[in-house]
């Protein structure tokens, strides 16, 4: 087995264990709440994250041109979330595409009802290949039908984001 396949297998195994394991509500608790004007923010992960300096998610693809990855803070609408534990979410990129956001070391999760909310995420963005196994696992977590899951036969290349902190409005 090549190193790439071995690494992909380990990442997939960790994702399956993290999503499919017993609920750990301590990881889903709000780390911090602050009020700025009339907006209340729920902070998950790194409690020092603030919304200041965030760019719109629609700017991310242009920011990644010519580089492997970038450390950044972006804001966008949550389009989907893992229905089992909140261990990943999809964020709108504004062009009919989305990026998959995972959480550093599975150290925190977002609420299962995050769809439609505005999120500011801090961490590392990159263009990455998502394997068929991961895409099927993600489709299962999202509550897709077996027919939809079985229709996934090709990996896809898309923006992914490893977040160390998330603010939910």
Buried (B, 14 or more C-beta within 10 A) or exposed (E): EEEEEEEBEEBBEEBBEBBEEEEEEEBBEEBBEEEEEEEEBBBBBBEEBBBEEBBEBBBBBEBBEEEEBEEBBBBBBBBBBBBBBBBBBBBBBBEEBBBBBBBBEBEBBBBEEBBEBBBBBBBBBBBBEBBEBBBBBBBBBBEBEEEEBEEBEEBEEBBBBBBBBBBBE
